[in-house]
Amino acid sequence: MSKKPVIGVLGSGSWATALVKMLCENVEELNWWVRSQDTIDHIVLHGNNPKYIQSIQFQVEKLKLSTDMKVVIESSDILIVAIPSMFLDEAFNDVFGEDSAFTPFSNKLVFSAIKGMVSKYNSIPARYLHKRFDIPYEKIGIICGPCHAEEVARERLSYLTVACPDTIQAEIFAPFLRTKYITVSTSDDVFGAELAAVLKNVYAVGSGLAHGLGYGDNFISVLICNAAIEMKRFIDVVHDIDRSIKTSPYLGDLLVTAYSVNSRNRALGTMVGSGYTVMAAVIELKMVAEGMTGAKGIFEMNKEFKVEIPIADAVYRILHERMSPVLEMRLLSDQLK
């Protein structure tokens, strides 16, 4: 791109809010699709998102806010899709219709900041975007952690990875996210990074289940060690390329999600392990925990690949088949090494 690319963000949840904060430090103008006009009015008047991470103060003069997704897409060169996975298909259907052949992302570079699977299709976001809008894979990237939105708000040193099959595109985009407190590296492993982003949420639910049931740090450390091995086994079968699972987008993101007090997925597991029903925990949490859809998506995907993933399977059975957390964790504990 000869001119400086115009960036647009789709979504206004906690992670989208954190990304807008980063981007505003590096651009003069940012397009932002926000579903609710009331939210836009509040941002313009008060400079913060009324629903998510209210401590983040935006440079409002840089924001071009709109409830019209088409306008934001059409006026941007690079799009960041940060709509939670369980609402993604519905959001696009509301704008473009279910069977629309319209390809709004033609000639756009699209980065997914979606931390989960599109449950309707049991698909990782990159595959969904490719199939839904006919976006070439070399024009699809991913933004992954380890990085909690809450720590971005407090400007604590954090690390991101921007992955794209065309690493030149990743290198073009990465500087827009770099700040004094955000370090950004690049990769070409979109599929591996996305699968890791899904799995780490599932394993974080497992960590929370163990915590809620009263298992100690020793057990949870062994659980997560086994989860890392399980993650590598699954990703290497699904997308077999040369990668190190010990690096930040894989092991780093797994560790922070499994142990952090900011982890919604760990919180969900803790509540269920403590005696909440799954539905009651989801309602009480009041925020999206992507491990719910992730557990189902990985379970369905593994019907084809048949990889041995006992931890992910146990989390699936607890969340979706209403199996006993006590029984499942006891059975699982006999398989850990």
TAFENDA-V928750 format. One record per pair of residues at least 12 apart in sequence whose ideal C-beta (glycine too) atoms are under 7 Angstrom apart, sorted by the first residue. I is the first residue (numbers start at 0). J is the second residue. D is the distance in whole Angstrom. If there is no record, write none. Layout:
i;j;d
I;J;D
I;J;D
//
This chain:
i;j;d
0;76;6
4;76;4
4;77;5
5;28;7
5;30;7
5;74;7
5;75;5
5;76;5
6;22;6
6;26;6
6;29;6
6;30;7
6;75;6
6;77;5
6;79;7
6;175;6
7;30;4
7;32;7
7;71;5
7;72;6
7;74;7
7;75;3
7;78;5
8;29;7
8;31;5
8;32;7
8;79;5
8;81;6
9;32;5
9;68;6
9;71;7
9;78;6
9;79;7
9;80;5
9;81;6
9;82;6
10;80;7
10;81;4
10;82;4
11;33;4
11;34;7
11;38;6
11;48;6
12;51;6
12;81;7
12;83;6
13;51;4
13;52;5
13;148;4
14;81;5
14;112;6
14;114;7
14;148;5
15;81;4
16;48;5
16;51;5
16;52;5
16;55;6
16;148;7
17;52;7
17;148;4
17;151;4
17;152;7
18;79;6
18;81;6
18;112;6
19;31;6
19;57;7
20;55;5
20;57;7
20;151;6
21;151;7
21;176;5
21;178;6
21;181;6
22;175;6
22;176;7
23;57;6
23;58;5
23;61;5
24;178;5
25;174;7
25;175;5
26;61;7
26;175;7
27;61;6
28;61;6
28;63;6
29;61;6
29;62;6
29;63;7
30;63;5
30;71;5
30;74;6
30;75;5
31;62;6
31;63;7
31;64;5
31;71;7
32;65;6
32;68;5
32;71;4
33;64;6
33;66;6
34;66;6
36;66;5
38;50;7
39;64;5
39;66;7
42;57;7
42;59;7
42;64;6
43;59;6
43;64;7
46;59;5
52;148;6
52;149;7
52;152;5
54;152;5
55;152;5
68;94;5
69;94;6
69;103;7
72;103;5
72;104;7
75;107;7
76;107;7
76;108;7
77;107;7
77;108;5
77;110;7
77;172;6
78;104;7
78;107;5
78;109;5
79;110;5
79;112;5
79;142;7
80;109;6
80;111;5
80;112;7
80;113;6
81;112;4
81;113;7
82;113;7
83;115;7
83;287;4
84;113;5
84;115;3
84;116;6
84;117;5
84;118;7
84;124;7
84;289;6
84;292;6
85;115;7
85;118;6
85;287;7
85;292;5
87;113;6
87;117;6
88;117;6
88;119;5
91;131;7
102;132;5
102;133;5
103;132;7
104;132;5
104;134;5
108;138;6
108;168;6
108;172;7
109;128;6
109;134;6
109;138;6
109;139;5
110;140;4
110;141;7
110;142;5
110;172;6
111;124;4
111;125;6
111;128;7
111;139;7
111;141;5
112;142;5
114;196;5
114;200;7
114;289;5
115;197;6
115;200;7
115;289;3
115;292;5
115;293;5
116;197;5
116;292;5
116;293;5
116;296;3
118;292;4
118;295;6
118;296;6
121;296;4
121;299;4
121;300;6
123;190;7
123;193;4
123;194;6
123;197;7
124;193;6
125;139;5
125;141;7
125;189;5
125;190;7
125;193;6
136;164;6
137;164;5
137;165;4
139;189;7
140;161;6
140;162;6
140;163;4
140;168;6
140;169;6
140;172;7
140;189;6
141;162;5
141;189;5
141;192;5
141;193;6
142;159;6
142;161;6
143;160;5
143;162;7
143;192;5
143;196;5
143;248;5
143;252;6
144;159;7
144;252;5
144;255;7
145;158;6
145;247;6
145;251;4
145;252;4
145;255;4
146;158;6
146;159;5
147;255;7
147;259;6
147;261;4
149;261;5
154;180;4
155;180;6
156;180;5
157;180;6
157;181;6
158;182;5
158;247;5
159;176;6
159;181;6
159;183;5
160;184;5
160;186;5
160;192;7
160;247;6
160;248;4
161;173;5
161;176;7
161;183;6
161;185;5
162;186;4
162;187;7
162;188;6
162;189;5
162;192;5
163;187;7
163;189;6
164;187;6
164;189;6
166;185;6
166;187;5
169;185;4
170;185;6
173;185;6
186;248;7
188;240;7
188;242;5
190;238;4
191;234;5
191;238;5
191;240;7
191;242;5
192;248;5
194;234;5
194;237;6
194;238;7
195;230;6
195;234;6
195;248;6
195;249;5
195;252;6
196;252;7
197;293;4
197;296;7
197;297;6
198;230;5
198;233;7
198;297;7
198;311;7
199;252;5
199;253;4
199;256;5
200;256;6
200;264;5
200;289;5
200;290;4
200;293;5
201;290;5
201;293;5
201;294;5
201;297;6
201;311;5
201;314;5
202;223;7
202;226;4
202;253;6
202;257;6
202;310;6
203;256;4
203;257;5
203;262;5
203;264;4
203;265;5
203;268;7
203;290;6
204;264;5
204;267;6
204;268;4
204;290;4
204;294;7
204;314;5
204;318;7
205;222;6
205;226;7
205;268;6
205;310;5
205;313;7
205;314;5
206;219;6
206;222;6
206;223;6
206;257;4
206;265;5
206;268;6
207;264;7
207;265;4
207;266;6
207;267;6
207;268;2
207;269;4
207;272;6
208;268;4
208;271;6
208;272;4
208;317;7
208;324;5
208;328;6
209;222;6
209;272;7
209;328;6
210;269;5
210;272;6
211;268;6
211;269;4
211;270;7
211;271;6
211;272;2
211;273;4
212;272;4
212;324;6
212;325;6
212;328;6
221;335;5
222;310;7
222;335;6
223;253;7
223;254;7
223;257;5
225;310;6
225;335;5
225;336;7
226;253;7
226;310;5
227;244;7
227;250;6
227;253;6
229;308;5
229;310;6
229;311;7
230;244;6
230;249;7
230;253;7
231;244;4
232;306;6
232;307;7
233;306;5
233;308;5
236;304;5
236;306;5
237;304;6
263;284;6
263;286;5
263;288;5
264;288;5
264;289;7
264;290;4
266;284;6
267;280;6
267;284;6
267;288;4
267;290;6
270;283;7
271;317;7
271;324;6
272;324;5
277;318;6
291;318;6
294;311;7
294;314;5
294;315;4
294;318;5
294;319;7
295;315;6
295;319;6
297;311;5
298;312;7
298;315;4
309;331;6
309;334;5
310;331;6
313;327;5
313;331;5
//
